[in-house]
Amino acid sequence: MSGNIIDQCVAQGVPFARDYGGLLDNRSFGGVLVSRTFYAKGQTGQQLLLGAYAAMNRQIARGKITMHNRHEMLDVVKVDGKARGIIARNLITGEIERHSAHAVVIATGGYGNVYFLSTNAMGSNATAAWKIHKKGAFFANPCYTQIHPTCIPRSGDYQSKLTLMSESLRNDGRIWVPKNMEDVMAIREGRKKPTDLSEEERDYYLERRYPAFGNLVPRDVASRAAKERCDAGYGVNATGEAVYLDFKTAINRYGTEQALLHGDHNPSAAKIIKLGEQVIEEKYGNLFQMYEKIVDENPYKTPMMIYPATHYTMGGVWVDYNLMTTVDGLYCIGEANFSDHGANRLGASALMQGLADGYFVLPYTIGDYLSDDIRTGEIATDSAEFDQAEKEVKERLDFFINNKGTHSVDYFHKRLGKVMWDKVGMARNEKQLKEAIVEIKEIRDEFWKNVKVPGSLNAFNQELEKAGRVADFLELGELFAKDALNRNESCGGHFREESVELDGPQKGEAKRNDKDYAYVAAWEYKGEPSEAVLHKEELEFKDIELKTRSYK
Ligand SMILES: Cc1cc2nc3c(=O)[nH]c(=O)nc-3n(C[C@H](O)[C@H](O)[C@H](O)COP(=O)(O)OP(=O)(O)OC[C@H]3O[C@@H](n4cnc5c(N)ncnc54)[C@H](O)[C@@H]3O)c2cc1C
């Protein structure tokens, strides 16, 4: 299907990179040893989004799609067990609206912002997914989270967003920390610069630990390795949470090659650097410029600093092969559902999945479902079910405005994020997961007593929007930790400290337990996250063998 997806996107005008002969070009990415990823400079995701958006605008102009900008879906409405509409809030006027339909599709993205800080957009949230979970849709594998290794490190406590540096940078950048603690301290105290360190004084720890994949190990492996070095004290910035991503070798390699291509067989060092930097600028110029704007350091001259950050959620609403949830007529696509990636998502595959779901699966499967409704007629919005759903939505919004508590929404969100990052983050263990479950519940109880939402109900009010979203994150976070506790094995983005290879060539690496955990954990809502019931969907491998990959 991937060939069809690329063709679809090219037809929509996505400017994929091309080779000299005009054919689509490929490059390598984390987790693979071959070049098989289509790309558009360092902005593939953005370009795909623009292509899809432009195609949608065309249909809006033709009257085939009615766009409801700046509306938030706050609940799904079920009639006779089938999804028949939604309750939405107009974010500009505050008006609550009823929308009916023969089927409902949720495409509202992932829940990475449960960690407060992530690479996701500030408005990314789990409300729609969580609301349908509460109305009967199972939630699968919430603990599978991707922590991306290549993000700009946190600068301090008063930060609301993290920035991703594209994974494409690992194609040419080499990741390292100083070998010696004295150098770490000297760099932190400003007595030395990273460029002062010789090759022998650097620990290219991914190349050392994973000679086969080197800097292109999958994201989870690269992230844990950075954490391991920083936990051991080798982090290179003030917070101790940063490693270097260095382009010096690539600049020299490309510069030498370019000089030869220009017929210069004895180029000066300065010429090699100049030519090499030009190649790097062509490939990653936009990313280097973004880094310099944020960090105020020139990454052509000094290595970038990076650290892992929450980026993507492989878990989500459970769906069948038709992308239907456990509620009839309720579909879920894209990052919001759990499908396709399993415990680990490799580079580029998120957009592949989103495009496959939206362009190649759902158009066929939803038609099949709708064929039974061909004579149903319009679904009324004045039914008892719509009344009830709207009443619940309004009561909750009223509560937030009238609560007059003492702390802002962000105060609770930050506290939740800290528990999630410290105890349900890159490495998890039984003790901390149990603590997290208790602490998240405490934060949630306090939230409902003490949250303060300024402004009014019937107006643009971002604090009010956030309040509802954080209330949902506070429930989802607990289920997330419960799922991580249940899965007593390491598996892709979920790393349990108790489940590690103790000897042999994989010593120290994540250890899966396929005998006991080769299943999708699909949770059914029963009133409180602590009471959620686990349904196991066994994983059957017929055409391929289930085995553990080695990146060494
Ligand atoms: C910085 C960054 C770079 C990335 N780069 C790549 C890449 O190069 N390749 C790749 O494959 N993947 C990449 N990803 C991942 C990929 O972009 C996402 O997984 C993908 O965009 C998810 O698409 P989606 O349509 O499912 O959800 P989203 O793109 O998150 O869209 C969800 C939409 O739903 C809206 N929404 C949310 N809740 C509600 C609600 N209650 N009511 C109404 N609307 C709602 C949101 O505002 C948003 O517009 C990247 C992600 C990030 C954050």
The ligand as a Tripos MOL2 file, in Angstrom:
@<TRIPOS>MOLECULE
LIG
   53    58     1     0     0
SMALL
NO_CHARGES

@<TRIPOS>ATOM
      1 C1          7.0510   17.6990   15.4610 C.3       1 LIG1
      2 C2          6.5160   16.4360   14.8310 C.ar      1 LIG1
      3 C3          7.1170   15.9150   13.6880 C.ar      1 LIG1
      4 C4          6.6600   14.7360   13.1190 C.ar      1 LIG1
      5 N1          7.2610   14.2620   11.9920 N.ar      1 LIG1
      6 C5          6.8190   13.1130   11.4290 C.ar      1 LIG1
      7 C6          7.4150   12.5890   10.2240 C.ar      1 LIG1
      8 O1          8.3260   13.1850    9.6710 O.2       1 LIG1
      9 N2          6.9240   11.4170    9.7350 N.ar      1 LIG1
     10 C7          5.8960   10.7440   10.3350 C.ar      1 LIG1
     11 O2          5.4890    9.7060    9.8440 O.2       1 LIG1
     12 N3          5.3160   11.2180   11.4600 N.ar      1 LIG1
     13 C8          5.7360   12.3790   12.0110 C.ar      1 LIG1
     14 N4          5.1430   12.8500   13.1650 N.ar      1 LIG1
     15 C9          3.9990   12.1350   13.7060 C.3       1 LIG1
     16 C10         2.7570   12.5070   12.8960 C.3       1 LIG1
     17 O3          2.8330   13.8510   12.4980 O.3       1 LIG1
     18 C11         1.4730   12.3340   13.7010 C.3       1 LIG1
     19 O4          1.4330   11.0430   14.2170 O.3       1 LIG1
     20 C12         0.2790   12.5830   12.7950 C.3       1 LIG1
     21 O5          0.2300   13.9490   12.4330 O.3       1 LIG1
     22 C13        -1.0270   12.2110   13.4600 C.3       1 LIG1
     23 O6         -2.0310   12.5410   12.5580 O.3       1 LIG1
     24 P1         -3.5300   12.5300   12.9830 P.3       1 LIG1
     25 O7         -4.3030   13.1370   11.8410 O.co2     1 LIG1
     26 O8         -3.9000   11.1880   13.4710 O.co2     1 LIG1
     27 O9         -3.6010   13.5130   14.2580 O.3       1 LIG1
     28 P2         -3.1710   15.0410   14.3700 P.3       1 LIG1
     29 O10        -2.2840   15.4580   13.2630 O.co2     1 LIG1
     30 O11        -2.6990   15.2180   15.7750 O.co2     1 LIG1
     31 O12        -4.5270   15.8100   14.1480 O.3       1 LIG1
     32 C14        -5.5600   15.7480   15.1000 C.3       1 LIG1
     33 C15        -6.4600   16.9490   14.8860 C.3       1 LIG1
     34 O13        -7.6170   16.7930   15.7010 O.3       1 LIG1
     35 C16        -7.8530   18.0090   16.4040 C.3       1 LIG1
     36 N5         -8.5570   17.6700   17.6500 N.ar      1 LIG1
     37 C17        -8.0570   17.0860   18.7620 C.ar      1 LIG1
     38 N6         -9.0330   16.9010   19.6720 N.ar      1 LIG1
     39 C18       -10.1680   17.3750   19.1210 C.ar      1 LIG1
     40 C19       -11.5140   17.4490   19.5860 C.ar      1 LIG1
     41 N7        -11.8950   16.9850   20.7780 N.pl3     1 LIG1
     42 N8        -12.4410   18.0190   18.7630 N.ar      1 LIG1
     43 C20       -12.0730   18.4870   17.5240 C.ar      1 LIG1
     44 N9        -10.8130   18.4200   17.0330 N.ar      1 LIG1
     45 C21        -9.8770   17.8690   17.8290 C.ar      1 LIG1
     46 C22        -6.4770   18.5920   16.6290 C.3       1 LIG1
     47 O14        -6.5790   19.9740   16.8750 O.3       1 LIG1
     48 C23        -5.7940   18.2590   15.3100 C.3       1 LIG1
     49 O15        -6.0770   19.2270   14.3370 O.3       1 LIG1
     50 C24         5.5770   14.0500   13.7250 C.ar      1 LIG1
     51 C25         4.9590   14.5610   14.8660 C.ar      1 LIG1
     52 C26         5.4240   15.7490   15.4280 C.ar      1 LIG1
     53 C27         4.7520   16.2780   16.6800 C.3       1 LIG1
@<TRIPOS>BOND
     1     1     2 1
     2     2     3 ar
     3     2    52 ar
     4     3     4 ar
     5     4     5 ar
     6     4    50 ar
     7     5     6 ar
     8     6     7 ar
     9     6    13 1
    10     7     8 2
    11     7     9 ar
    12     9    10 ar
    13    10    11 2
    14    10    12 ar
    15    12    13 ar
    16    13    14 ar
    17    14    15 1
    18    14    50 ar
    19    15    16 1
    20    16    17 1
    21    16    18 1
    22    18    19 1
    23    18    20 1
    24    20    21 1
    25    20    22 1
    26    22    23 1
    27    23    24 1
    28    24    25 2
    29    24    26 1
    30    24    27 1
    31    27    28 1
    32    28    29 2
    33    28    30 1
    34    28    31 1
    35    31    32 1
    36    32    33 1
    37    33    34 1
    38    33    48 1
    39    34    35 1
    40    35    36 1
    41    35    46 1
    42    36    37 ar
    43    36    45 ar
    44    37    38 ar
    45    38    39 ar
    46    39    40 ar
    47    39    45 ar
    48    40    41 1
    49    40    42 ar
    50    42    43 ar
    51    43    44 ar
    52    44    45 ar
    53    46    47 1
    54    46    48 1
    55    48    49 1
    56    50    51 ar
    57    51    52 ar
    58    52    53 1
@<TRIPOS>SUBSTRUCTURE
     1 LIG1         1 GROUP 0 **** ****
